[in-house]
């Protein structure tokens, strides 16, 4: 399941409110009132295992420096509150002509979301 599908199906569970005005829509994290933004980041294939570990543990592991890449081997899609209080992330790996998710969407709140904000 893509991050967009998972995010939209779990709005209530994650205390997210959809806001619409004319032709625009946005999402707000209810506990803090912070707006949620969508990010798409690309990394080298060698970073896949490290990124997977960070998301599975809910924290940045070690002091490894990540460099965003233009190689497009690994894509991380993220919905993140602007104040760092909420984050939903999913990793996908590029196979010819498509990105395939390699794990379910991971959701983080509070301190865990703040910790992972460094990946952005």
CORSUL-V844433 format. One record per run of one state. SS is the DSSP state (hx for helix, st for strand, lp for the rest). FROM is the first residue (numbers start at 1). TO is the last residue. If there is no record, write none. Layout:
BEGIN
ss = <SS SS>
from = <FROM FROM>
to = <TO TO>
END
This chain:
BEGIN
ss = <lp hx lp st lp st lp st lp hx lp st lp st lp st lp st lp st hx lp>
from = <1 3 10 16 22 24 30 34 44 45 58 68 69 74 82 86 96 98 102 106 110 120>
to = <2 9 15 21 23 29 33 43 44 57 67 68 73 81 85 95 97 101 105 109 119 120>
END
